[in-house]
Amino acid sequence: MNYAIIAAGEGSRLAQEGVALPKPLVKLNGKEMIRRLIDIFLANDASSISIIVNEQMTQVQEYVSGLKLDVPLNIVVKSTPSSMHSFFELRDFLRDGKFCLTTVDTIFKEEEFSKYIQAFIADKDADGMMAVTDYIDDEKPLYVGVDNDMKITGFLDSSDNCKYISGGIYGLTPKAIKTLEDCLNTGQSRMRNFQRQLVSDKLNLKAFPFAKIVDVDHAEDIIKAEQFLKS
């Protein structure tokens, strides 16, 4: 399984709230968020790990450049206008079979993630498997419509009686890269619009429910995330 981490955001809200470290290097229970993800990926059959970091985050660039892993580590340094554009910059590392992409501040329990990855590996029919959760603590959640078989029917800005929201963990196959490239070529932006296009392109997407996934957007979220992981 190839893995990718989007760590190209500026983390401006954390900085405004007095957090000195760039977001990827913020520690949760003593471990940097980016290192926590890398360790989880290594424990879940990683064949490569690719990371995009923005041009301004020199501390993060130095940190990831100094990592020594037992699998190929691909690093892209580029500032991008959205997560979808960051994904686009990583796409050439992800063309060889199934892959999993996530943002650096997506916090989940490792046990649930392992079950998710194993389910995605075992599924022979899905073009993608997206993590979803019914725990909603997001300023602008992306709601996910599903049918009785957990096939994704749509990505919505409003609830529309949807139980789940997107968890920010994207399990995909190379088939999704064509949709991604088409989105960029037609001037689209934002990951949620890319996900909507996957549905429009009739890719077979399945939802995998997590009990809880949290994002670290504010200083208070750091404490919440640490408590969540300890619970």
Salt bridges, closest charged atoms under 4 A:
GLU17 OE2 - HIS218 ND1 2.66
ASP39 OD2 - LYS31 NZ 2.75
ASP39 OD1 - ARG35 NH2 2.90
GLU89 OE2 - LYS78 NZ 3.13
ASP92 OD1 - ARG95 NE 2.88
ASP105 OD2 - LYS23 NZ 2.99
ASP123 OD2 - LYS206 NZ 2.82
ASP127 OD2 - LYS175 NZ 3.66
ASP137 OD2 - LYS224 NZ 3.69
GLU139 OE1 - ARG13 NH1 2.96
GLU139 OE2 - HIS218 NE2 2.63
ASP157 OD1 - ARG192 NH1 2.66
ASP157 OD1 - ARG196 NH2 2.78
GLU181 OE2 - ARG91 NE 2.95
GLU181 OE2 - ARG95 NH2 2.75
ASP182 OD2 - LYS178 NZ 2.91
ASP217 OD1 - ARG13 NH2 3.57
ASP217 OD1 - LYS23 NZ 3.60
GLU220 OE2 - LYS224 NZ 3.96
